[in-house]
Amino acid sequence: MAAPRGSKFPFWLQITLGLVLGALLGWLAKSYEIAWLSTTLEKIGSIFVQLLKLAVAPLVFFAILVSITNLRQVKNAARLATRTLLWFMTTSLIAVVLGIGIGLLTNPGAGTGLTAADGKQPSHTGSWIDFLTGIIPSDMVTPFTKLNVLQIVFLATVAGIAALKLGDKAEPVLAFSRSVLALLQKALWWVIRLAPLGTLGLVGKAISTYGWNLLGKYATFTADIYVGCAIVMFGVYPLLLWGVGKLNPLHFYKGAWPALQLAFVSRSSVGTMPVTQKVTEQLGVPREYASFAVPFGATTKMDGCASIYPALSAIFVAQIFDVPLGPGEYMLIVFVSVIGSAATAGLTGATVMLTLTLSTLRLPLAGAGLLLAIDPILDMMRTATNVAGQIVVPLLVAAKENILDREAYDRAANITTDAAEAPAE
């Protein structure tokens, strides 16, 4: 369902209009207490997110299963996989250190006047015991019905490795898996076409519920998240592309823009995954490698949600509850962010990762409740940063392995890819 060529309303403009109109309608609903308008905005936003989540479980399973088996078509597959994971960890380390630095400079929790009574207890929490024991499911069905993405990743990884070991005997299953994956991606593109409406509902609901006044108490914290993510997206990543990959960063932003804009409004790395993989391939990364790196990145590579956000949140909560943090605590924040990022699982929100960090530092979990009110506003920028990193790492690895099509990368500056276009067959 591609937008008509020469359309006066390109997809990015549709999303922008949805953002502006959503903010206006949300303000009207809040200012004049229009209950039906607030309810309508909530329903529009929740239906969009629900449609995205509908495809998450099977999409993650089949994408990772197929991506692992695709590695047999790639030379030096083990080295590629290892380098990908190492770059995932390296960029996460850079992001979390940057988040801690910004928090120490700005003191986001100081002088806010917030207390535990201003928030609500999070419905989902995380601990290291839950994280480590929760990787392995107790049965084959529950991970899909409860949408436990981490367990789905585990099952898909085991199935993919088993298929590699079986060789030709597994081909019928793999053919079925590839067909199902193609079907899911096609259906998800139809949902993506609804992103402008989803934007209207999600933004409108946030404003109609919380209003603009709430942001005053979180002004420094919100600014820190956006500034930290912006530094990673427009500072760290370009430096890595230029210094490590010898790539022009401007071409990256031109080619990656469709995925970044969709990530911003959908707040879902997994929901954005088909677009992310498409633009990654258009930027010159071989399809066989991109089909491995992008799905794994969409579920484990979270520089925004799992690095910058928990680092700043821990400092914010510690200052609210007047709990001193020392070098040991900051080292723990780094460890949790680099090792535990898979807990975030590519879905909207990062509550599990946040509570995992707070529980590790023995900070009050009630502090997480303080951040739930503005989470949708923060999550947009966090997810865009996540997706940017999920594209940058395959580019760096492909460049260092000399498998990147540099001519395709340079041509990306002239590609007018619309996030609403159908995926390449």
C-alpha positions, 0 to 999 in steps of 0.5 A: 500500500504505497503512497501514490507517487508525487503525493502531496502528503508524504508519510512523514508529513502525515505523521507530523500532522497527526502529532500536531492535531493530537496535541491540539485535540488533547489540549481541548479535551483537557482544558474544556473537560471534554470526556468523549474526546479524551475517551476517543483519543485513548481508544484510537491510540490503544487500538494502534498499539494493540494492532502492533502488539498483535503481531509481536510474538509470532513476528519475533519468533519467526524473524529470529528463527529465519535470521539464524538459519540465514547465517549459513549463507554468510561467510564467517557467520560466527565472527559476524555474530560475535562482532555484532554482539560486541558492538551492541555492548560497546554502544550500550556502554557509551550510552549509559556512561553518557546518561550518568554524566548528564545526570550528575551534571543536571541533578534531575531529581533535585527540587522537584517536590515530588514524593512517592504519593505522586506516582503509582506502583508499577504493574510489572517489576524486574529483578535479576532472579526473575530475569535469569530464571525467566529466560527459559519458559515453563512451556511452549504456549505461555510465552506467546499468550503472555507476550514474554518476548525474552522467552520467545527469543530463547525458543526461536534461538534454540529452534534456529540452532537446531534447524542449522544442525539438521540441515536439509531435513529442516528445510520444510519447516524453514520454508513454512517459517519464511512464508509465515514471516513474509505474511506477518510483515505484509500485515504489519505494513498495513498497520504501519499505514495507520501510524498517523492516526495512532500518533494522533491518539497517543499524543492526544491521550497523553496531553488530555490525561496529564496536561502540560503542567505535569511536565514542569516537575519533570522538566529537567529529567525530560530534557535530560532524556531528550538531550542524552538520546540526541547526543547518542543519535547525532553525536556518538553514532555519526562519530562511529560511522565516520571514524570506524566505518569511514561512512558519511553520516548524512547518508545514514540519516537520509536512508534511516529516516523512515525507520526513525520516524516510525519508531518515534511515533509507534514506540516499538522497536519490534513494530518498526522492525520490518522498516528497520530491516528494509532501510538497513539493506538499502544502506548496503548491508547484505540481506543475509546478515541484516536479517540476523542483526536487525531482529536480534537488535530489535529485541536486545539493542536498546541504547535509549530504553536500557542505557540512557533512561535507567541511568538517568532514572536511577539518579532521579529516583535516588535524589527524590528519596535522598539516597546517596549513590557512590562509584559502586552504584554507578558501576552497577548501573553500567553493568545492568545496562550492558548485560540486562538490556534484553529485559526491555524486549523491544516493546513500548515502555521500559518499566522492567528494565527500570525496576531491574536497575532500581532493585539492583541498587536497592532504591525504592521501586515506588520511584518507578511509579513517578515516571509512569505518568510521562513515560509515553513522552519519554518513550518516543525519543528512547525508541527512536534512539534504539532503532538508530542503534539497531541500524548503525551496528550492522553498518559498522560490522559490515563495513569492518568486514568489507561486506558493505555495499558502499555504493548502495550506502552512498546512493541512500542519500538520493532514496526517497523511501516512504515508511508506508511503502510495502516491503521489498519482496 
